[in-house]
Amino acid sequence: MKVSIYKAGKRRGSAAGERRHALRKKGYGGQKFPKLAKPAKTTKKVVLIETCTVCKKKMMNKGIRIRKFELVAV
């Protein structure tokens, strides 16, 4: 198995959720929800992608909440 870290792709402005969000923000009133003064979490979830070297099948593990994650080649 080859292990790598999942990284979110580029957001599309034409996606349904993006269009809906832009529509709700439009006009008077601005933000559709209050901006947070400080973030609640101090860590991010790291999702690992395991790729089979034989059949190239990819499996994603459930995210682990961790402060610092480092992949080391053995």
Residue, then its C-alpha position, 0 to 999 in steps of 0.5 A: m500500500k502507498v499512503s498519501i494525505y488527502k487534499a481538497g481540490k479547487r472549489r468550483g464557483s458553478a457548483a450548486g452549493e457555491r451558487r446557493h451560498a452566493l445568492r444568500k449573501k447577495g444584497y443587504g445583510g451580507q453574511k448568511f451566518p455570523k463570522l466566528a470571532k475565534p475558531a473552536k478547534t485547534t486541530k484539523k482532521v487528516v484523511l489518509i488515502e491508501t493506494c494499492t500498488v497492484c490494482k491501483k484501488k484507492m481507500m480513504n481512512k476516516g479522518i484522524r484529528i491530529r496537530k502535526f502529521e508527518l509521512v516518513a518513507v521507510 
